[in-house]
Amino acid sequence: MFQFLLVFIGGGLGSLSRYGIGLAIQPLVPKFPWATLVANGLACIVLGSLVGLEINGNLSDSRRLLLTTGFCGGFSTFSTFTAETWYYLQNGQYNTAAVNIIGNLLLCFICLVLGMRLTN
């Protein structure tokens, strides 16, 4: 049960951080989704740092759940998508990485259009 609480707290903090970035950046340049781009970039930096700590054995399971699954997941799922793709590339699974990239982008666009059509 404690693990769920860690993910919940981290996810809430990540979501609040993402919302705060949107409030701070979007009014400055409303013609492009800069807040999303900044959040995705920052989340990838944070997740990359945490993965590095995990690889070196310097990240406990509790901190991993709080920060990677929770915070980064709430902040931007793009960071998780990027990290998963990176693991495939590192393991020489180039076809799987390509399918992951194309599949995620294509599926998300299709689902976005589907969701819009379901509500109109």
N, C-alpha and C positions, 0 to 999 in steps of 0.2 A: 504494500500500500504506500510505503514511503517513496518508492520509485515514481509512482503516479503523481505524488505531490511535487516532487522535484521537477518533473516534466511540465506540470501545470504552472508552477511558479516561473520557471524559465520561459515557457511559452508566452505567458502574460507579459513578462518583462520585454521579450522580443517584440511582441505585437505593439506594446506601448512605444518602444523605441522606433519602430517602423512608422507608426502614426505621428510621432514627434518630428521625424525627418520630413514627412509629408507636409506637416504644418509649417516647418521652417523653410523648406526649399520651394515648394510648388508655387507660392505666390510670387516668387522672384522671376520664374520663367514658366508661365502657364502653357506655352505652346508645345512642350515636350515633357514626357514623364520622367523628369530628372530625379525626382524623389525615389522612384522605383529603381532606376539605374544605380543611384548612390546606395540605396539599401541593399541591392543585390551584390554590389561590389564590396561593401563593408562586411556583409554576412559571409562572403567567400573568404575575405581576409581573416575574419574571426574563426571560421570553421577550419580554414587551412592551418592556422596557428594551433588550434585545439587538436587537430589530427596529428600535427607534428609532435605535440606534447604526448599524445596517446601512443604514438609509434615509439617514442623514447621512454615509455613507461612512467611518465610524469603526470598522468591524469587519472584520478580515481574513477571508479564506476559511477559514484554519486555525482561528481563534477561533470563527467561526460553526459549523464542524463540531464542534468540541470542546464548545461551550456550548449552541448551540440544538439541533442534531441529537442530540448525545450527552447532555449533562447534562439538558437539559429533557426529552428523549425518555425518559431513564431515570427521571427524577423524576416525570413525569406526562405521559401522552399527551394529557390533557385540554387542556393548554396549546397543543399543536399544533392540536388540533381547534378551539379558540377562535380562534387566530391565522388559521387557514385560513378560518373563517367570517367573521372581521373583514375579510380581504382581499376576499371576495366582496361584503360590504356596502359597502366603500369603493369598489368598482368598479361599484356599482349593480346587481349581480347578486343581487337580492333573492330570486328564486325558487330560485337555486342555493344560497344561504345557508339558506333554509328547508328545502330538501331535505337539505342537509348535516346540519342540526340534527336533524330528524325521522328521517332515515335512520340516522344514527349511534346515536341513542337506541333506536329500534325494533330495528334489527339487533342491537345489543349485548344487549338484553333477550332477544330470540329466541335468539341464540347461547348466552347463558348458560343458558337453560332447556334447549336442545338438548344442551349439554355435560353438564349434570346428568343428563339422561335417558340419555345414552350411557353413563354410568358407573353407573347404577342398574339 
